Amino acid sequence: MKNKKIVAIVQARVGSTRLLGKVLKEIKGKTILTHVVERVSQSKYIDQIVIATSNLKQDDNIIKEANKLGISYFRGSESNVLNRYYHTATHYNADIIVRITSDCPLIDPNIIDDLIKFYLEHNYSVVTNAGIDKSSRTYPRGLDTEVFSFKLLKEAFTNAKENYQLEHVTPYIYENNKDIYYYKNDVDYSKYRWTLDTKEDFDLIEAIYEKLYKIEHNFYLEDIVKIMEENPKLIEINKDIEQKEIK
């Protein structure tokens, strides 16, 4: 199955209701988007990384960043993200899609590869460490990865009708497939929140980078957990932030 083209599609836009322009904010002299791309690019399985952004003029800055990074991009609807995502995958001839969001600057390429490998070796519609079943989450929010086929994405694009199914990429897929595999870690670290939605999230991620980032991305899940356990005050920074619900 590895002869199929595996494409990581990273959703990115400047507009954000809780923290405007968050993916272009800088930590250690690089944008959040750059950190995401540099970490995802360490994957051994991904053939191409593509940034999927909107047609809005404000997202010209996302394109500038993509060009600076030498990363492919596609522009589409801002509100119908499923449409944008489908046309991105079509344009770049993706067979297998790895869905990553641009607000995860601690994304772990080793975990991404674990999920891709499991997907390639088994016969599930989706392999995820996130998904809609919150009780199955064992990884920190911010390491979210979903692996699924272009065929599945096309089915969602063709059949999804509800607004929430169009505003997000995977709701239709989860609602219409029974064989979802929730990939779990040996230790439950789901209490940690490492995604970027608010100023508090940014402060935590910046603090983690201050401790671990020395020019290169050579720190991963266990390294970050160790820092959190050694510095319990870090958990306090964004402990009151709740994840926005899809519906």
N, C-alpha and C positions, 0 to 999 in steps of 0.2 A: 504493500500500500504506500510505501515511502516514495514511489515514483510519482505520486500525486503532489501537486503544488500546494505547499502549506504557507498561507499568508496570514500574518498578524495584522489585523485592522485596528488602528488606534483612533477612537473617536476623540476629536479635539475641537473646541471652539472657545472664543473669547467670552461670549455671553454666559454668565453664571449668576443665578439669582442670589446665592448666598455669599459668594466671594468673586467679585467681578475680575475677569482677566487672570484667574488663578493659574492657568497652565503656562502663562508667560511670566509669572512671578519668578524671581531668581533666588536660588540658594547656592552659596559657594561660587558665585559668578556664572552660573548656568541656569537656564530656565527649567521649570518643572518638566516641560515637554521634552527637553533635551535629556534630562536624567532618565525619564521613562524610556526613551528610544535607546539610550546607551545600555540600559539594563536589559531590555528585551532583545537587543542585538547580540547578547551573549548566548542566546538559545542555540543549541546545536541542530535543532530540527526545522526552525523557521527559515523558509526560502526567501521571503520578502516581507518587509515592514511597510505598511501604507498608512498614511494619516488621512482620515476621512473627516473633512470639515465642511462648513456651509458656504453658500454663495454670497453671504453678506459681506459688505465691504470691510467691516471690522475684523473679519477673519483673514484679510489679506496678510495680517501679521503672523498668522499661523503658517501661511504659505511661505513667507520669508524665512521663518524658522526651519521649515521642512527643507527648503532649498539650501540653507546654511548647513544642514545636517546631511544633505545629499540623499534625502528620503523621498520616496514617491508619495504623491498625494492625489486626492480626488475631492471635488467640490460638488455638493448637492443640497437638497432641502435642509433648512435649519430645523424645522418643526417635525417633518416626517423623517425621523432618523432611520427607520427601517428601510425606506426608499433609498436614502443616501448610502446606507450600508450595503444594500443589495447591488446597487449600481457600481459601487467601489469594487466589490468582489467580482462582478461581471467584467469590469474594465481590466482587472489584473488577472483574470483567468484563474481565480482561486478554486481549488478542489476541496481543501480543508481550511476552515477558518479558525483562527485563534483570536478571540475577542478580548481586547484589553481597553481600558479607559485611560485617558490622559491625566487623570487626577490621582495616579498611583505611583509616585516617585520612589517607592520602596518595593515595587514589583520584583519578584524573585525568578530569574531565568531558570534556576534549577527546578523550581516547582512547575513552571510552565512546561519544561521538558518532561517532567514526570507525568503530567496530564496528557501531553501529546503522545508519549510512548504508550501509555495505557490505552488511549483512544485507538492507536494504530494496531494494538495487539488484541483488542476486543471488539465487540459488535454492538456498541451502544450508540444511540442517536446523539447524545450529548455527554461529555465528561466535563464536570465542573467542580470547583471547590467553593462555589458561591451559590447561585441559583435561588429559587423561591422558597425552598424548604429550609427555614432558618435553623431548625433543630439539627440539620445535617452539617452545619458550618463548624469547622474546626480550625480554620486558618484565620489570621487577622483580616479584618476588612481593609482592603488596600493591596491585597495580593490576589484579587479576584481574577480568575481566568476561566474562560469557557471555550471548549473545542467542539466543533460540529461541522457538518458537511455543507457544501454549497447547495446541494439538493434540498436540504432542510431549510436553509435560508430562503431559497426560491419558493418553497411551499408557503412559508410565512409571508413573504412579499406578495404572493398571489392571493392568499386567502384572508389575511388579517384585515379587519374592518374597524374595530374599536379604536378610539383615539389613543388610549394608553398602549395599545399594541403597535401603533404607528410611531408614537413618540419614543419608544424604546425598541431595542432590537429583538430581544428574546422572549417576551411574555407569551406570544402565540406559540412559540416552540415548546415552552414548558407546559402550556395548557393542553397541548395536543399530542404529546409524546409520553408514553409510559416508561420507556427504557432510558431514563436519565440516570447516570451514575454520578453519585456524589463522592468525589475523591476526598479521603480524609487523612489527616495527619495523625501520627501515633499519640501526640499530646494535643489536647484541646487548647488552642491559643485564641479562640474566638472573642475573648474579652478585649483584645487589643484592637484599637482603631487607628490605622495608618493611612487612611485615604484623606484627600484634601477637599474639604467642602467649606470650611470656615476658617476664620483667623486663628482660632484655637488649634485646629488641625495643622495649620501652617507652622505655628509656634512649636508644636511637638515634632513635626518632621524636620524642621530646621535644627532643633536641639539634637535630634538623632544624627543628622548629617554632621553637626559640629563635632560629635564624638567619634564618628566612624568614617567619614569621607575624607580621604587623603589623596586627592587627584584622581584615583580610579575607583570603580565600583567593584570592590572585592569583599563586600559584607552582605550577608544574606539572612534568612529567617532566624537561625539560631543566634547569630551575632547580635541582631537587633533585640531579640528576646532577652539575651544576657544583659544588655545595656538597660532595658526596662526593669529587669529584676534587681539590678544593682542600684538603680536610681528610681525608687518608687514614686518620687515626686513627678516624674515624667507622665505617669498614668493620669495624674490629677489634671494635667493641662487641658485635655479634651474629653474628660470622663462624662461630662454632662451633654455632650453633643449627640443628638439622635440622628440616625440615618433617615433621609427622606423616603417616604413610601412611594411606590410606583403609582398606585391608584389614588 
